[in-house]
Amino acid sequence: MIRRNIQFLALSAAVAMSLLLSGCTDPLSGAEPFASGEVPVEAAGYDCTPQQGKEPAGVTHEVAIVASPTNTFVRFSNAVSTAEVDLRDLLGHDGVQVSTVLGDGQPMQTSRSWVDFSKAVFQADKDKAVNRALGKVRMTYYCSVMSKDQNASAYRPVGGTDFLGSLQVAASTFTHSSASHDIVILGNGLQDVGQVDLTKGLPQDASAARNLANTLKSSGSLPDLTGVKVRWFGLGQNDRANQRPLHPIASKSLEVLWTEIIKAAGGELVKVVKTIPYADPVATSIKATPIVVPAPPCVFMLTSDDGFNFAPDSATFLNPAKATNGAQNMAGEIKKSNCSGPLYVVGYAASGVDKKDYNAGAASKVKSIASARAIAFKGLLETAGVTVKLVPVGAGKGPINDWDINGKFIEDLGKQNRYVEVTQSKPEGN
């Protein structure tokens, strides 16, 4: 098989050289996915058949990479480039087992390989080993957007994208219980098939997202992600044409949904990168069904940037004038919406401490602070003229993971957890 592949690649190279010398143009270069330059013409000669090398002794890390190049996402190579620093950090160790998963409507494992430094003499040798592993991610992408006419071994992707199923397949690639386990997802999280079919309705707020995650856990629908750290690149990203952009509430609900699903499965979403440099996805990308994003009827949010900011460990606004102005603006929105009560004023707070110190006592303190802040903001809304019944709720720590990879509290991340949400949905557990 290997000799046939080498012969085929050599023949492809000879044909390409012949075309170049004769002044002719490769007919593939005018068709997508090659015409845009997104996929090299040479990929037509690649073998997409899942291959497996020889496992080295002593696997200490296992990494699974989910690739979901849909037509509702941005150009996929931009997502790979954005994630490359993190991928190199995860793969740059001896004894890493790396698997790739195609996150389409019926996820499948597409490769398994290892980063083996045992024969490396120079740093360049190690770099080559890591590059080979990264190449598997690109191969998964290339082989999902080429047609069988262009490459006989190309995949036949199933329409849609199943991120929950992808997490299940990714977890199944872990075969060494003593190794550390990481999953990297490249995709927008807008699942349109399976048990998290968001075409049936996107959670309108953080509370509804938590309810859905808890329902999945109760029904036994979650994979076992015990001890797994997940990094997500492109969550909520869209192509601006097939998929309507998410408004801030919908974007946060989506992040809360996957944060809570992963948490309920025993894992932890340690990093989310929402900003991928924009470019249109290649025309032959996997076809996904757009998610309807209705305007939130009775969901309003105020962040620390809008004045929902307090002195440490207190319910005293740092900038009372700014907070009052923010409450007045929200009161106007509530009045225009004709929302009926009761409305829940749900306060969130940052962890405020390193992860090792965030015990039950710390969590109780954070919930108490969040409750006091919700009560304080309720007062501002009533002063601003809100007449419907308002119920303050202290939800505790916000949904964003505000610790770095080493468990140190990061203020810039903690800031994202300091917000208030006014909604008709009663928060889970309150």
Contacts in CASP RR format, 6 or more apart in sequence:
PFRMAT RR
TARGET T0000
AUTHOR 0000-0000-0000
METHOD contacts of the structure
MODEL  1
MIRRNIQFLALSAAVAMSLLLSGCTDPLSGAEPFASGEVPVEAAGYDCTP
QQGKEPAGVTHEVAIVASPTNTFVRFSNAVSTAEVDLRDLLGHDGVQVST
VLGDGQPMQTSRSWVDFSKAVFQADKDKAVNRALGKVRMTYYCSVMSKDQ
NASAYRPVGGTDFLGSLQVAASTFTHSSASHDIVILGNGLQDVGQVDLTK
GLPQDASAARNLANTLKSSGSLPDLTGVKVRWFGLGQNDRANQRPLHPIA
SKSLEVLWTEIIKAAGGELVKVVKTIPYADPVATSIKATPIVVPAPPCVF
MLTSDDGFNFAPDSATFLNPAKATNGAQNMAGEIKKSNCSGPLYVVGYAA
SGVDKKDYNAGAASKVKSIASARAIAFKGLLETAGVTVKLVPVGAGKGPI
NDWDINGKFIEDLGKQNRYVEVTQSKPEGN
5 47 0 8 1.000
8 45 0 8 1.000
8 47 0 8 1.000
9 45 0 8 1.000
12 42 0 8 1.000
12 44 0 8 1.000
12 45 0 8 1.000
13 42 0 8 1.000
16 26 0 8 1.000
16 41 0 8 1.000
16 42 0 8 1.000
19 25 0 8 1.000
19 26 0 8 1.000
26 41 0 8 1.000
28 34 0 8 1.000
28 41 0 8 1.000
28 44 0 8 1.000
28 150 0 8 1.000
29 35 0 8 1.000
29 41 0 8 1.000
31 150 0 8 1.000
32 38 0 8 1.000
32 145 0 8 1.000
32 282 0 8 1.000
32 283 0 8 1.000
32 284 0 8 1.000
33 39 0 8 1.000
33 142 0 8 1.000
33 145 0 8 1.000
33 146 0 8 1.000
33 282 0 8 1.000
33 283 0 8 1.000
33 284 0 8 1.000
34 40 0 8 1.000
34 41 0 8 1.000
34 43 0 8 1.000
34 44 0 8 1.000
34 150 0 8 1.000
36 282 0 8 1.000
36 283 0 8 1.000
38 75 0 8 1.000
38 76 0 8 1.000
38 77 0 8 1.000
38 145 0 8 1.000
38 282 0 8 1.000
39 141 0 8 1.000
39 142 0 8 1.000
39 145 0 8 1.000
39 146 0 8 1.000
39 282 0 8 1.000
40 142 0 8 1.000
43 142 0 8 1.000
43 143 0 8 1.000
43 146 0 8 1.000
43 151 0 8 1.000
44 146 0 8 1.000
44 150 0 8 1.000
44 151 0 8 1.000
45 151 0 8 1.000
46 139 0 8 1.000
46 142 0 8 1.000
46 143 0 8 1.000
46 151 0 8 1.000
46 153 0 8 1.000
47 153 0 8 1.000
48 110 0 8 1.000
48 139 0 8 1.000
48 142 0 8 1.000
48 143 0 8 1.000
48 151 0 8 1.000
48 153 0 8 1.000
48 154 0 8 1.000
48 155 0 8 1.000
49 153 0 8 1.000
50 109 0 8 1.000
50 110 0 8 1.000
50 111 0 8 1.000
50 112 0 8 1.000
51 111 0 8 1.000
52 111 0 8 1.000
52 112 0 8 1.000
52 113 0 8 1.000
53 112 0 8 1.000
53 113 0 8 1.000
53 114 0 8 1.000
54 114 0 8 1.000
55 97 0 8 1.000
55 114 0 8 1.000
56 94 0 8 1.000
56 95 0 8 1.000
56 114 0 8 1.000
56 116 0 8 1.000
56 118 0 8 1.000
58 95 0 8 1.000
59 95 0 8 1.000
59 96 0 8 1.000
59 97 0 8 1.000
59 114 0 8 1.000
59 176 0 8 1.000
59 179 0 8 1.000
60 93 0 8 1.000
60 94 0 8 1.000
60 95 0 8 1.000
60 96 0 8 1.000
60 179 0 8 1.000
60 180 0 8 1.000
61 90 0 8 1.000
61 93 0 8 1.000
61 95 0 8 1.000
61 96 0 8 1.000
61 97 0 8 1.000
61 179 0 8 1.000
61 180 0 8 1.000
61 182 0 8 1.000
62 96 0 8 1.000
62 97 0 8 1.000
62 98 0 8 1.000
62 99 0 8 1.000
62 173 0 8 1.000
62 174 0 8 1.000
62 175 0 8 1.000
62 176 0 8 1.000
62 179 0 8 1.000
62 180 0 8 1.000
62 181 0 8 1.000
62 182 0 8 1.000
63 90 0 8 1.000
63 91 0 8 1.000
63 96 0 8 1.000
63 97 0 8 1.000
63 98 0 8 1.000
63 99 0 8 1.000
63 181 0 8 1.000
63 182 0 8 1.000
63 183 0 8 1.000
63 184 0 8 1.000
64 98 0 8 1.000
64 99 0 8 1.000
64 100 0 8 1.000
64 101 0 8 1.000
64 169 0 8 1.000
64 170 0 8 1.000
64 171 0 8 1.000
64 173 0 8 1.000
64 174 0 8 1.000
64 181 0 8 1.000
64 182 0 8 1.000
64 183 0 8 1.000
64 184 0 8 1.000
65 87 0 8 1.000
65 98 0 8 1.000
65 99 0 8 1.000
65 100 0 8 1.000
65 101 0 8 1.000
65 136 0 8 1.000
65 137 0 8 1.000
65 140 0 8 1.000
65 170 0 8 1.000
65 183 0 8 1.000
65 184 0 8 1.000
65 186 0 8 1.000
66 100 0 8 1.000
66 101 0 8 1.000
66 103 0 8 1.000
66 107 0 8 1.000
66 163 0 8 1.000
66 166 0 8 1.000
66 167 0 8 1.000
66 170 0 8 1.000
66 183 0 8 1.000
66 184 0 8 1.000
66 185 0 8 1.000
66 186 0 8 1.000
66 187 0 8 1.000
67 76 0 8 1.000
67 100 0 8 1.000
67 101 0 8 1.000
67 102 0 8 1.000
67 103 0 8 1.000
67 137 0 8 1.000
67 140 0 8 1.000
67 141 0 8 1.000
67 144 0 8 1.000
67 186 0 8 1.000
67 187 0 8 1.000
68 102 0 8 1.000
68 103 0 8 1.000
68 104 0 8 1.000
68 161 0 8 1.000
68 163 0 8 1.000
68 166 0 8 1.000
68 185 0 8 1.000
68 186 0 8 1.000
68 187 0 8 1.000
68 188 0 8 1.000
68 189 0 8 1.000
68 286 0 8 1.000
69 76 0 8 1.000
69 141 0 8 1.000
69 144 0 8 1.000
69 145 0 8 1.000
69 186 0 8 1.000
69 187 0 8 1.000
69 281 0 8 1.000
69 282 0 8 1.000
69 285 0 8 1.000
69 286 0 8 1.000
70 104 0 8 1.000
70 160 0 8 1.000
70 161 0 8 1.000
70 187 0 8 1.000
70 188 0 8 1.000
70 281 0 8 1.000
70 285 0 8 1.000
70 286 0 8 1.000
70 287 0 8 1.000
70 288 0 8 1.000
71 239 0 8 1.000
71 242 0 8 1.000
71 281 0 8 1.000
71 283 0 8 1.000
71 285 0 8 1.000
71 286 0 8 1.000
71 287 0 8 1.000
71 288 0 8 1.000
72 188 0 8 1.000
72 190 0 8 1.000
72 238 0 8 1.000
72 239 0 8 1.000
72 242 0 8 1.000
72 243 0 8 1.000
72 281 0 8 1.000
72 288 0 8 1.000
72 290 0 8 1.000
72 291 0 8 1.000
73 79 0 8 1.000
73 187 0 8 1.000
73 188 0 8 1.000
73 234 0 8 1.000
73 237 0 8 1.000
73 238 0 8 1.000
73 239 0 8 1.000
73 281 0 8 1.000
73 285 0 8 1.000
73 288 0 8 1.000
74 234 0 8 1.000
74 237 0 8 1.000
74 238 0 8 1.000
74 239 0 8 1.000
74 276 0 8 1.000
74 277 0 8 1.000
74 278 0 8 1.000
74 279 0 8 1.000
74 280 0 8 1.000
74 281 0 8 1.000
75 278 0 8 1.000
75 279 0 8 1.000
75 280 0 8 1.000
75 281 0 8 1.000
75 282 0 8 1.000
76 141 0 8 1.000
76 186 0 8 1.000
76 281 0 8 1.000
76 282 0 8 1.000
76 285 0 8 1.000
77 138 0 8 1.000
77 141 0 8 1.000
78 276 0 8 1.000
78 277 0 8 1.000
78 278 0 8 1.000
78 279 0 8 1.000
79 186 0 8 1.000
79 187 0 8 1.000
79 233 0 8 1.000
79 234 0 8 1.000
79 237 0 8 1.000
79 276 0 8 1.000
80 134 0 8 1.000
80 137 0 8 1.000
80 138 0 8 1.000
80 141 0 8 1.000
80 186 0 8 1.000
81 277 0 8 1.000
82 233 0 8 1.000
82 234 0 8 1.000
82 273 0 8 1.000
82 276 0 8 1.000
82 277 0 8 1.000
83 184 0 8 1.000
83 186 0 8 1.000
83 231 0 8 1.000
83 233 0 8 1.000
83 273 0 8 1.000
84 134 0 8 1.000
86 184 0 8 1.000
86 231 0 8 1.000
86 233 0 8 1.000
86 271 0 8 1.000
87 134 0 8 1.000
87 137 0 8 1.000
87 184 0 8 1.000
88 130 0 8 1.000
88 134 0 8 1.000
90 96 0 8 1.000
90 182 0 8 1.000
90 184 0 8 1.000
91 98 0 8 1.000
91 115 0 8 1.000
91 130 0 8 1.000
91 133 0 8 1.000
91 134 0 8 1.000
92 115 0 8 1.000
92 126 0 8 1.000
92 130 0 8 1.000
93 115 0 8 1.000
94 115 0 8 1.000
94 116 0 8 1.000
94 117 0 8 1.000
94 118 0 8 1.000
95 114 0 8 1.000
95 115 0 8 1.000
95 116 0 8 1.000
95 117 0 8 1.000
96 114 0 8 1.000
96 115 0 8 1.000
96 133 0 8 1.000
97 112 0 8 1.000
97 113 0 8 1.000
97 114 0 8 1.000
97 173 0 8 1.000
97 175 0 8 1.000
97 176 0 8 1.000
97 179 0 8 1.000
98 112 0 8 1.000
98 113 0 8 1.000
98 114 0 8 1.000
98 115 0 8 1.000
98 133 0 8 1.000
98 136 0 8 1.000
99 109 0 8 1.000
99 111 0 8 1.000
99 112 0 8 1.000
99 113 0 8 1.000
99 170 0 8 1.000
99 173 0 8 1.000
100 109 0 8 1.000
100 110 0 8 1.000
100 111 0 8 1.000
100 136 0 8 1.000
100 137 0 8 1.000
100 139 0 8 1.000
100 140 0 8 1.000
101 107 0 8 1.000
101 108 0 8 1.000
101 109 0 8 1.000
101 110 0 8 1.000
101 140 0 8 1.000
101 166 0 8 1.000
101 169 0 8 1.000
101 170 0 8 1.000
101 173 0 8 1.000
102 108 0 8 1.000
102 110 0 8 1.000
102 140 0 8 1.000
102 144 0 8 1.000
102 155 0 8 1.000
102 157 0 8 1.000
103 161 0 8 1.000
103 162 0 8 1.000
103 163 0 8 1.000
103 165 0 8 1.000
103 166 0 8 1.000
103 169 0 8 1.000
104 144 0 8 1.000
104 157 0 8 1.000
104 158 0 8 1.000
104 159 0 8 1.000
104 160 0 8 1.000
104 161 0 8 1.000
104 162 0 8 1.000
104 286 0 8 1.000
105 157 0 8 1.000
105 158 0 8 1.000
105 159 0 8 1.000
105 160 0 8 1.000
105 161 0 8 1.000
105 162 0 8 1.000
105 193 0 8 1.000
105 286 0 8 1.000
106 158 0 8 1.000
106 162 0 8 1.000
107 162 0 8 1.000
107 165 0 8 1.000
107 166 0 8 1.000
107 168 0 8 1.000
107 169 0 8 1.000
108 169 0 8 1.000
109 169 0 8 1.000
109 172 0 8 1.000
109 173 0 8 1.000
110 136 0 8 1.000
110 139 0 8 1.000
110 140 0 8 1.000
110 143 0 8 1.000
110 155 0 8 1.000
111 136 0 8 1.000
111 139 0 8 1.000
111 140 0 8 1.000
112 173 0 8 1.000
113 132 0 8 1.000
113 133 0 8 1.000
113 136 0 8 1.000
115 129 0 8 1.000
115 130 0 8 1.000
115 133 0 8 1.000
116 129 0 8 1.000
117 125 0 8 1.000
117 126 0 8 1.000
117 129 0 8 1.000
119 125 0 8 1.000
120 126 0 8 1.000
120 129 0 8 1.000
137 186 0 8 1.000
143 151 0 8 1.000
143 153 0 8 1.000
143 154 0 8 1.000
143 155 0 8 1.000
144 154 0 8 1.000
144 155 0 8 1.000
144 157 0 8 1.000
144 286 0 8 1.000
145 282 0 8 1.000
145 284 0 8 1.000
145 285 0 8 1.000
145 286 0 8 1.000
146 154 0 8 1.000
146 284 0 8 1.000
147 154 0 8 1.000
147 284 0 8 1.000
148 154 0 8 1.000
148 156 0 8 1.000
157 286 0 8 1.000
159 193 0 8 1.000
159 286 0 8 1.000
159 287 0 8 1.000
159 288 0 8 1.000
160 192 0 8 1.000
160 193 0 8 1.000
160 286 0 8 1.000
160 287 0 8 1.000
160 288 0 8 1.000
160 289 0 8 1.000
161 187 0 8 1.000
161 189 0 8 1.000
161 190 0 8 1.000
161 191 0 8 1.000
161 192 0 8 1.000
161 193 0 8 1.000
161 286 0 8 1.000
161 288 0 8 1.000
162 191 0 8 1.000
162 193 0 8 1.000
162 194 0 8 1.000
162 196 0 8 1.000
163 185 0 8 1.000
163 187 0 8 1.000
163 189 0 8 1.000
163 191 0 8 1.000
163 196 0 8 1.000
163 258 0 8 1.000
164 191 0 8 1.000
164 194 0 8 1.000
164 195 0 8 1.000
164 196 0 8 1.000
164 216 0 8 1.000
164 221 0 8 1.000
164 222 0 8 1.000
164 223 0 8 1.000
164 261 0 8 1.000
165 194 0 8 1.000
165 223 0 8 1.000
166 185 0 8 1.000
167 183 0 8 1.000
167 185 0 8 1.000
167 223 0 8 1.000
167 225 0 8 1.000
167 230 0 8 1.000
167 262 0 8 1.000
167 265 0 8 1.000
168 223 0 8 1.000
170 183 0 8 1.000
171 181 0 8 1.000
171 183 0 8 1.000
171 223 0 8 1.000
171 224 0 8 1.000
171 225 0 8 1.000
171 228 0 8 1.000
172 223 0 8 1.000
174 181 0 8 1.000
174 228 0 8 1.000
180 229 0 8 1.000
181 227 0 8 1.000
181 228 0 8 1.000
181 229 0 8 1.000
182 228 0 8 1.000
182 229 0 8 1.000
182 230 0 8 1.000
182 231 0 8 1.000
183 225 0 8 1.000
183 228 0 8 1.000
183 229 0 8 1.000
183 230 0 8 1.000
183 231 0 8 1.000
184 230 0 8 1.000
184 231 0 8 1.000
184 232 0 8 1.000
184 233 0 8 1.000
185 230 0 8 1.000
185 231 0 8 1.000
185 232 0 8 1.000
185 233 0 8 1.000
185 235 0 8 1.000
186 233 0 8 1.000
186 234 0 8 1.000
187 232 0 8 1.000
187 233 0 8 1.000
187 234 0 8 1.000
187 235 0 8 1.000
187 237 0 8 1.000
188 234 0 8 1.000
188 235 0 8 1.000
188 236 0 8 1.000
188 237 0 8 1.000
188 238 0 8 1.000
188 243 0 8 1.000
189 232 0 8 1.000
189 234 0 8 1.000
189 235 0 8 1.000
189 236 0 8 1.000
189 254 0 8 1.000
189 258 0 8 1.000
190 198 0 8 1.000
190 236 0 8 1.000
190 238 0 8 1.000
190 243 0 8 1.000
190 254 0 8 1.000
190 288 0 8 1.000
190 291 0 8 1.000
191 197 0 8 1.000
191 198 0 8 1.000
192 198 0 8 1.000
192 199 0 8 1.000
192 288 0 8 1.000
192 289 0 8 1.000
192 290 0 8 1.000
192 291 0 8 1.000
193 289 0 8 1.000
195 216 0 8 1.000
195 221 0 8 1.000
196 212 0 8 1.000
196 216 0 8 1.000
196 257 0 8 1.000
196 261 0 8 1.000
198 291 0 8 1.000
199 289 0 8 1.000
199 290 0 8 1.000
199 291 0 8 1.000
199 292 0 8 1.000
201 291 0 8 1.000
201 292 0 8 1.000
202 250 0 8 1.000
202 253 0 8 1.000
202 254 0 8 1.000
202 291 0 8 1.000
202 292 0 8 1.000
202 293 0 8 1.000
202 294 0 8 1.000
203 209 0 8 1.000
203 211 0 8 1.000
203 212 0 8 1.000
203 253 0 8 1.000
203 254 0 8 1.000
203 256 0 8 1.000
203 257 0 8 1.000
204 249 0 8 1.000
204 250 0 8 1.000
204 253 0 8 1.000
204 296 0 8 1.000
204 297 0 8 1.000
204 299 0 8 1.000
204 423 0 8 1.000
204 425 0 8 1.000
205 249 0 8 1.000
205 253 0 8 1.000
205 296 0 8 1.000
205 299 0 8 1.000
205 421 0 8 1.000
205 423 0 8 1.000
205 425 0 8 1.000
206 252 0 8 1.000
206 253 0 8 1.000
206 256 0 8 1.000
206 346 0 8 1.000
206 395 0 8 1.000
206 399 0 8 1.000
206 421 0 8 1.000
207 344 0 8 1.000
207 346 0 8 1.000
207 421 0 8 1.000
207 423 0 8 1.000
207 425 0 8 1.000
207 426 0 8 1.000
207 427 0 8 1.000
207 428 0 8 1.000
208 253 0 8 1.000
208 425 0 8 1.000
209 253 0 8 1.000
209 254 0 8 1.000
209 256 0 8 1.000
209 257 0 8 1.000
209 260 0 8 1.000
210 256 0 8 1.000
210 260 0 8 1.000
210 427 0 8 1.000
210 428 0 8 1.000
211 425 0 8 1.000
211 428 0 8 1.000
212 257 0 8 1.000
213 257 0 8 1.000
213 260 0 8 1.000
213 261 0 8 1.000
213 263 0 8 1.000
213 264 0 8 1.000
214 260 0 8 1.000
214 264 0 8 1.000
214 428 0 8 1.000
216 222 0 8 1.000
216 261 0 8 1.000
216 264 0 8 1.000
217 264 0 8 1.000
217 265 0 8 1.000
222 261 0 8 1.000
222 264 0 8 1.000
222 265 0 8 1.000
223 265 0 8 1.000
224 265 0 8 1.000
224 266 0 8 1.000
225 262 0 8 1.000
225 265 0 8 1.000
225 266 0 8 1.000
225 267 0 8 1.000
226 265 0 8 1.000
226 266 0 8 1.000
226 267 0 8 1.000
227 266 0 8 1.000
227 267 0 8 1.000
227 268 0 8 1.000
228 262 0 8 1.000
228 266 0 8 1.000
228 267 0 8 1.000
228 268 0 8 1.000
229 267 0 8 1.000
229 268 0 8 1.000
229 270 0 8 1.000
229 405 0 8 1.000
230 262 0 8 1.000
230 267 0 8 1.000
230 268 0 8 1.000
230 269 0 8 1.000
230 270 0 8 1.000
231 269 0 8 1.000
231 270 0 8 1.000
231 271 0 8 1.000
231 272 0 8 1.000
231 273 0 8 1.000
232 258 0 8 1.000
232 269 0 8 1.000
232 271 0 8 1.000
232 272 0 8 1.000
232 273 0 8 1.000
233 273 0 8 1.000
233 276 0 8 1.000
234 273 0 8 1.000
234 274 0 8 1.000
234 275 0 8 1.000
234 276 0 8 1.000
235 254 0 8 1.000
235 255 0 8 1.000
235 258 0 8 1.000
235 272 0 8 1.000
235 273 0 8 1.000
235 274 0 8 1.000
236 246 0 8 1.000
236 251 0 8 1.000
236 254 0 8 1.000
236 255 0 8 1.000
236 274 0 8 1.000
237 274 0 8 1.000
237 276 0 8 1.000
238 244 0 8 1.000
238 245 0 8 1.000
238 246 0 8 1.000
239 280 0 8 1.000
239 281 0 8 1.000
240 278 0 8 1.000
241 280 0 8 1.000
242 288 0 8 1.000
242 290 0 8 1.000
243 288 0 8 1.000
243 290 0 8 1.000
243 291 0 8 1.000
244 290 0 8 1.000
244 291 0 8 1.000
244 292 0 8 1.000
244 293 0 8 1.000
245 293 0 8 1.000
246 254 0 8 1.000
246 293 0 8 1.000
247 293 0 8 1.000
247 295 0 8 1.000
247 296 0 8 1.000
248 301 0 8 1.000
249 296 0 8 1.000
249 299 0 8 1.000
249 301 0 8 1.000
249 421 0 8 1.000
250 293 0 8 1.000
250 296 0 8 1.000
251 274 0 8 1.000
252 301 0 8 1.000
252 399 0 8 1.000
255 272 0 8 1.000
255 274 0 8 1.000
255 399 0 8 1.000
255 400 0 8 1.000
256 399 0 8 1.000
258 269 0 8 1.000
259 269 0 8 1.000
259 399 0 8 1.000
259 400 0 8 1.000
259 401 0 8 1.000
260 399 0 8 1.000
262 268 0 8 1.000
262 269 0 8 1.000
263 269 0 8 1.000
268 401 0 8 1.000
269 401 0 8 1.000
270 401 0 8 1.000
270 405 0 8 1.000
271 401 0 8 1.000
271 405 0 8 1.000
272 400 0 8 1.000
272 401 0 8 1.000
297 337 0 8 1.000
297 339 0 8 1.000
297 424 0 8 1.000
298 337 0 8 1.000
298 339 0 8 1.000
298 343 0 8 1.000
298 422 0 8 1.000
298 423 0 8 1.000
298 424 0 8 1.000
299 421 0 8 1.000
299 422 0 8 1.000
299 423 0 8 1.000
299 424 0 8 1.000
299 425 0 8 1.000
300 330 0 8 1.000
300 333 0 8 1.000
300 334 0 8 1.000
300 421 0 8 1.000
300 422 0 8 1.000
300 423 0 8 1.000
301 419 0 8 1.000
301 420 0 8 1.000
301 421 0 8 1.000
301 422 0 8 1.000
302 308 0 8 1.000
302 326 0 8 1.000
302 327 0 8 1.000
302 330 0 8 1.000
302 377 0 8 1.000
302 419 0 8 1.000
302 420 0 8 1.000
303 416 0 8 1.000
303 418 0 8 1.000
303 419 0 8 1.000
304 415 0 8 1.000
304 418 0 8 1.000
304 419 0 8 1.000
306 322 0 8 1.000
306 326 0 8 1.000
306 329 0 8 1.000
307 317 0 8 1.000
307 318 0 8 1.000
307 319 0 8 1.000
307 322 0 8 1.000
307 323 0 8 1.000
307 325 0 8 1.000
307 326 0 8 1.000
308 323 0 8 1.000
308 326 0 8 1.000
308 373 0 8 1.000
308 377 0 8 1.000
308 418 0 8 1.000
308 419 0 8 1.000
308 420 0 8 1.000
309 317 0 8 1.000
309 318 0 8 1.000
309 319 0 8 1.000
309 322 0 8 1.000
309 323 0 8 1.000
309 418 0 8 1.000
310 316 0 8 1.000
310 317 0 8 1.000
310 318 0 8 1.000
310 373 0 8 1.000
310 376 0 8 1.000
310 418 0 8 1.000
311 317 0 8 1.000
311 318 0 8 1.000
313 365 0 8 1.000
313 369 0 8 1.000
314 369 0 8 1.000
314 372 0 8 1.000
315 369 0 8 1.000
315 372 0 8 1.000
315 373 0 8 1.000
315 375 0 8 1.000
315 376 0 8 1.000
316 376 0 8 1.000
317 323 0 8 1.000
317 376 0 8 1.000
323 377 0 8 1.000
323 380 0 8 1.000
324 380 0 8 1.000
324 383 0 8 1.000
324 384 0 8 1.000
327 377 0 8 1.000
327 379 0 8 1.000
327 380 0 8 1.000
327 381 0 8 1.000
327 383 0 8 1.000
327 384 0 8 1.000
328 384 0 8 1.000
330 381 0 8 1.000
330 384 0 8 1.000
330 422 0 8 1.000
331 381 0 8 1.000
331 384 0 8 1.000
331 385 0 8 1.000
331 386 0 8 1.000
332 384 0 8 1.000
334 343 0 8 1.000
334 381 0 8 1.000
334 386 0 8 1.000
334 388 0 8 1.000
334 422 0 8 1.000
335 385 0 8 1.000
335 386 0 8 1.000
339 388 0 8 1.000
339 424 0 8 1.000
340 388 0 8 1.000
340 424 0 8 1.000
341 388 0 8 1.000
341 389 0 8 1.000
341 424 0 8 1.000
342 388 0 8 1.000
342 389 0 8 1.000
342 390 0 8 1.000
342 391 0 8 1.000
342 424 0 8 1.000
343 386 0 8 1.000
343 388 0 8 1.000
343 389 0 8 1.000
343 390 0 8 1.000
343 391 0 8 1.000
343 422 0 8 1.000
343 423 0 8 1.000
343 424 0 8 1.000
344 390 0 8 1.000
344 391 0 8 1.000
344 392 0 8 1.000
344 393 0 8 1.000
344 422 0 8 1.000
344 423 0 8 1.000
344 424 0 8 1.000
344 425 0 8 1.000
344 426 0 8 1.000
344 427 0 8 1.000
344 430 0 8 1.000
345 374 0 8 1.000
345 377 0 8 1.000
345 378 0 8 1.000
345 381 0 8 1.000
345 390 0 8 1.000
345 391 0 8 1.000
345 392 0 8 1.000
345 393 0 8 1.000
345 420 0 8 1.000
345 422 0 8 1.000
346 374 0 8 1.000
346 393 0 8 1.000
346 394 0 8 1.000
346 395 0 8 1.000
346 420 0 8 1.000
346 421 0 8 1.000
346 422 0 8 1.000
346 423 0 8 1.000
346 427 0 8 1.000
347 370 0 8 1.000
347 371 0 8 1.000
347 373 0 8 1.000
347 374 0 8 1.000
347 377 0 8 1.000
347 392 0 8 1.000
347 393 0 8 1.000
347 394 0 8 1.000
347 395 0 8 1.000
347 396 0 8 1.000
347 419 0 8 1.000
347 420 0 8 1.000
347 421 0 8 1.000
348 370 0 8 1.000
348 394 0 8 1.000
348 395 0 8 1.000
348 396 0 8 1.000
348 397 0 8 1.000
348 398 0 8 1.000
348 399 0 8 1.000
348 417 0 8 1.000
348 418 0 8 1.000
348 419 0 8 1.000
348 420 0 8 1.000
348 421 0 8 1.000
349 366 0 8 1.000
349 369 0 8 1.000
349 370 0 8 1.000
349 373 0 8 1.000
349 396 0 8 1.000
349 397 0 8 1.000
349 398 0 8 1.000
349 417 0 8 1.000
349 418 0 8 1.000
350 366 0 8 1.000
350 397 0 8 1.000
350 398 0 8 1.000
350 402 0 8 1.000
350 409 0 8 1.000
350 411 0 8 1.000
350 413 0 8 1.000
350 414 0 8 1.000
350 415 0 8 1.000
350 417 0 8 1.000
350 418 0 8 1.000
351 358 0 8 1.000
351 362 0 8 1.000
351 366 0 8 1.000
351 397 0 8 1.000
351 402 0 8 1.000
351 403 0 8 1.000
351 409 0 8 1.000
351 414 0 8 1.000
351 417 0 8 1.000
352 366 0 8 1.000
352 402 0 8 1.000
352 409 0 8 1.000
352 414 0 8 1.000
353 362 0 8 1.000
353 409 0 8 1.000
354 403 0 8 1.000
354 407 0 8 1.000
354 408 0 8 1.000
354 409 0 8 1.000
355 403 0 8 1.000
355 407 0 8 1.000
355 408 0 8 1.000
355 409 0 8 1.000
356 407 0 8 1.000
358 397 0 8 1.000
363 396 0 8 1.000
363 397 0 8 1.000
366 396 0 8 1.000
366 397 0 8 1.000
367 394 0 8 1.000
367 395 0 8 1.000
367 396 0 8 1.000
367 397 0 8 1.000
369 396 0 8 1.000
370 394 0 8 1.000
370 395 0 8 1.000
370 396 0 8 1.000
370 397 0 8 1.000
371 392 0 8 1.000
371 393 0 8 1.000
371 394 0 8 1.000
371 396 0 8 1.000
373 394 0 8 1.000
373 420 0 8 1.000
374 392 0 8 1.000
374 393 0 8 1.000
374 394 0 8 1.000
374 420 0 8 1.000
375 392 0 8 1.000
377 392 0 8 1.000
377 420 0 8 1.000
378 390 0 8 1.000
378 392 0 8 1.000
379 390 0 8 1.000
381 390 0 8 1.000
381 422 0 8 1.000
382 390 0 8 1.000
390 422 0 8 1.000
393 427 0 8 1.000
393 430 0 8 1.000
394 430 0 8 1.000
395 427 0 8 1.000
395 430 0 8 1.000
397 417 0 8 1.000
398 417 0 8 1.000
398 419 0 8 1.000
399 417 0 8 1.000
400 413 0 8 1.000
400 414 0 8 1.000
400 416 0 8 1.000
400 417 0 8 1.000
401 413 0 8 1.000
402 409 0 8 1.000
402 410 0 8 1.000
402 413 0 8 1.000
402 414 0 8 1.000
402 416 0 8 1.000
402 417 0 8 1.000
403 409 0 8 1.000
403 410 0 8 1.000
403 413 0 8 1.000
404 410 0 8 1.000
404 413 0 8 1.000
END
